[in-house]
Every structure is written in structure tokens, then in C-alpha cells.
């Protein structure tokens, strides 16, 4: 029996039979599509160690409901099914199979996580089902030669790591760098990006790398190890809970290294508030979305759209949550693709249009950081803005950078 805890579902129920003519044709060519709706799904960590990031799926569901309330996309309502995988790869595979085989969705959109996404990737590619705009660093999932049906949305980890290394080399050329990284594909990729960015001539600047497991109750011992190693520049390649713990622990130890924070954990609500806003002051990250707490956007049309959306469909807590903003933008990207599909909602054309975005700017996208894809470009976001946390908001450091 399906419960609310298992998933969020919006839109009309999946039709038991299709309308005559066009409906039958669509049924044959496009699973999950009929004359009145498009059914698609995702997996999201609504429970488990990264449950704070379940806000992404909730915001996306609210966005698609907003689209339905204004008529849908090209005359079809969006039937969105978001299942809880608890950030457990085996659960991700189970829930993904349920979406395809039982819910009969047309495609997978925005599923969260690198290790979880990779667990389901082979199955979806074997079934030629789009697995698009997954919430994972793009270079972890971008392998079009072997997995052409999988496309990420987040910046490439290698790009982000290179941006941080460039800034370190320019601002502190004698730095002693340490990396705290999650012991999975995300963390290993980030650490490799740091090493690659330094190159052979600067590799001695990296004095310590320490990993943690996502199930670890804290990263206190890892932070102490990095401090003892003499690190004065800390790169935190961690998701929200561990990243917040690392920031708080360093401050409690009286340790004040320069701190660079993985963009996926740069949530004021999900990471910096739990760490302590005062303790988070000075943290540097790379952003590609507008910070809703930044007064510079007060008259911006995208910001106004966000504020109106929150007022009508969310709560004040989500307003300043960078993860919520991410979900808002990701949903806007997905709607743009469906608009481009027109009446051809075959799985092939959905993928084709996901790979045909040219300079698309979602409402809360940062100026200069557009979404661009192509059959030979599976890295949608390649521009990042370095920013330092003031204790209240993210403040820009320099122009838009590329790794």
C-alpha cells in the first residue's frame, strides 16, 4: 500500500486507457504520456542521513503543481512521482525499478546523489530511459559514450575543484591544503580535482586528505587530524550534515584555516545555520544561483517569481534555503525541455531536447551562469561565481570563473 511517506505525487491519476487516435499513438511511442498528461519520477532522500536535502524534491513537486494550475505544458498536466530512497543505493535501484515498471513513468528527472544515481544508471540506460538533470556533479555521471541516457545538472566537480585551487594559488601561494572528503564517488572526484588543479609542480601544497563515511555520526576526529597536520587551507568536499559539523568543529577548536565549501553544501539553512552563522563567516564557495537573502535582487524578476512562489506554496523556512532555490531552478529547466518537446514526447525526443538547451537562464540563475547542453556537451553548468559568506549572505569575490 502506498503511503504519503513513500512518495509525493501530484497531477492527475494515470489514465487506465488512452483517448482514441493520438492517445493510442502516444501510448505506443512514449510510456507515461497520454493526451492529457506527462508522468515522470525521481528518487530523493526524504529520510536517512541527507534528509535535509529532501526539500529539493518538495520544491520541485510544488513547482510542477504551479505549472499544472496554469494549464500544464503544451496542454498536458505534469504527473510527478517522487520516491524516498533514504540515500541508499540499493533502495534507489528498487525505487527506480518501481517508477519504470509499476508507475510506468516516461523518464527520471532530478534524482539526488552521485552514488545513488550511478547505482540506477545501468538499468535506465539498458532500458533507454532518460535519466536527466540528476542532482549530482556532472562529471560523475557524464559518460555519453557508455551511458547516453544519463545527464547531470550540477557543475562538474572537477570544474569546481579547479576554481578553488586557482583562488588558493592566487591568494595564498604558500598554502598548506587539506581536503575533507566524503568516501564515495563525489568525494574521490573532488579530491582528484584538487590534485589535478595543483599539478605536479604544486602537489606538495596538499599536505593531508581525510575521508569520512556518510553514516559517520560526526567528523570531529577527521577535523582534528587535519588541524594536527598543519593545514591552513581547508577544502570541504562534503554534503550538508558533515560540512556543517566540520565548520563548527574547526571553530570550536579555535582553528581558523581558510575554508572552501563544496557548492552542493552551500545551503544557509541546511549547512551554515546548523554550523552556526557566526562560525561560518568567511567560508568561500562557488555559486550559480541567486541568494534570496541578498538585497541586490529586490527588483529582479526572477527573485520576485521566487518570492511569490514561496509565499503561495512553501514556508518562510524555505525562502533562504539554497537547496530549495536549486529545486526551483531545476524544475524550471525541466519545464523548458518539455516545452521544447512539443507533441513529440517520445523518450528519444525528451533526451534530444534535454541536450538542446542554449543559454537558458532559470528564474533564480545567477547572471552569467547559463544552462547549455548539446549532444557533445553533457556538462550543463560550467560557469561559477566565487562568494564568501558574510555571516548573513553570500558576497561575490570576483567575476564568473571556469575551471
Helices and strands as residue ranges (DSSP letters): E 7-9, H 22-29, E 37-44, G 51-54, H 55-69, E 77-84, H 89-97, I 98-102, E 108-109, H 114-126, E 131-137, H 138-141, E 150-154, H 157-171, E 177-182, H 185-202, G 203-205, E 206-212, H 220-228, E 233-237, H 240-252, E 258-261, G 263-265, I 268-272, H 273-275, H 277-280, E 284-287, G 295-297, H 301-313, H 316-319, H 322-341, H 347-354, E 385-389, E 394-396
